[in-house]
Amino acid sequence: VSWQYQRGNRSLVANLAQVHGTGAAGAPSSPMERGDAPQPHPDADDIDVPEQVEDIVGLLLDGLNHRDTVVRWSAAKGLGRVSQRLPKDNADEVLQAVLSNCFDLYEADSGWH
């Protein structure tokens, strides 16, 4: 195969470590390059989520109520991708926030259209 999609790290902490340069220099950056399958972090529930991620999730939640469809779709896609890489407890909190903010009885149509 001349081209293959490289998905990257499944862990948000590993992705942030690469961005901030805390990973080993010259080491393969993704599990595919290293030749091993992605493994869940053993202490995934004990990981502290950086404050920047919480701020971004807040902005994406606000984007779900935007009047423009493209903004709402992009925010939903972003929330899905971020939530997929968060520990289960944090992803559950994001889901609860989505359900409570977008499906409120007093919410405008843009919150669920």
C-alpha positions in Angstrom: 0.0 0.0 0.0 1.5 3.3 -1.0 -0.6 5.4 1.4 -2.2 4.4 4.6 -4.2 6.6 7.0 -2.3 7.1 10.3 -4.9 7.6 13.0 -2.5 8.9 15.7 -2.8 8.3 19.4 -6.1 7.3 21.0 -5.1 9.0 24.3 -5.6 12.7 24.7 -2.7 12.8 27.2 -0.4 11.2 24.7 -1.5 13.6 22.0 -0.9 16.6 24.2 2.5 15.2 25.3 3.5 15.2 21.6 2.3 18.7 21.0 4.2 20.1 24.0 7.3 18.1 23.1 7.4 16.0 26.3 7.7 12.8 24.2 11.0 11.1 23.5 12.9 12.7 20.7 13.2 10.6 17.6 10.8 8.0 19.0 7.9 6.8 16.7 5.0 9.1 17.4 2.0 6.7 16.9 1.2 3.1 17.9 1.1 2.2 14.2 4.7 3.4 13.7 5.9 1.5 16.7 4.1 -1.6 15.5 2.0 -2.2 18.6 -1.8 -1.9 19.0 -3.2 1.0 21.0 -3.7 0.0 24.6 -6.0 1.8 27.0 -4.2 3.7 29.7 -4.1 1.6 32.9 -5.1 4.5 35.1 -7.4 6.2 32.7 -9.8 7.2 35.4 -6.9 8.9 37.4 -5.9 11.2 34.5 -6.3 14.9 35.1 -7.7 16.6 32.1 -5.8 19.9 31.3 -7.8 23.1 31.8 -7.3 24.0 28.1 -9.4 20.9 27.1 -12.1 22.0 29.5 -12.1 25.4 27.9 -12.3 24.0 24.4 -15.2 21.6 25.4 -17.0 24.7 26.8 -16.6 26.6 23.5 -17.7 23.5 21.5 -20.8 23.2 23.8 -21.6 26.8 23.0 -21.2 26.1 19.3 -24.0 23.5 19.5 -26.5 26.3 20.0 -25.2 28.5 17.2 -27.6 29.7 14.5 -25.5 28.4 11.6 -25.8 24.7 10.7 -22.1 24.4 9.8 -21.0 25.7 13.1 -23.3 23.3 15.0 -22.1 20.3 12.9 -18.5 21.3 13.4 -19.0 21.7 17.2 -20.7 18.3 17.4 -17.9 16.6 15.4 -15.3 18.3 17.6 -17.1 17.2 20.8 -17.3 13.7 19.5 -13.6 13.5 18.7 -12.5 15.1 22.0 -14.9 12.9 24.0 -13.6 9.8 22.3 -10.2 10.5 23.7 -11.2 11.5 27.2 -11.5 9.1 30.1 -14.9 7.5 30.4 -16.0 9.6 33.4 -15.1 12.9 31.6 -16.8 11.8 28.4 -19.9 11.0 30.4 -19.9 14.6 31.8 -19.6 16.0 28.2 -22.6 13.8 27.2 -24.6 15.0 30.1 -23.8 18.6 29.3 -24.9 18.1 25.6 -28.1 16.5 26.7 -29.0 19.1 29.3 -28.0 22.1 27.1 -29.4 21.1 23.8 -32.6 19.2 24.7 -34.0 21.6 27.3 -37.8 22.3 27.0 -37.1 26.1 26.7 -34.2 25.8 24.2 -34.6 27.4 20.8 -34.9 25.2 17.7 -31.2 25.8 16.9 -30.2 23.7 19.9 -31.6 20.5 18.4 -31.9 21.1 14.6 
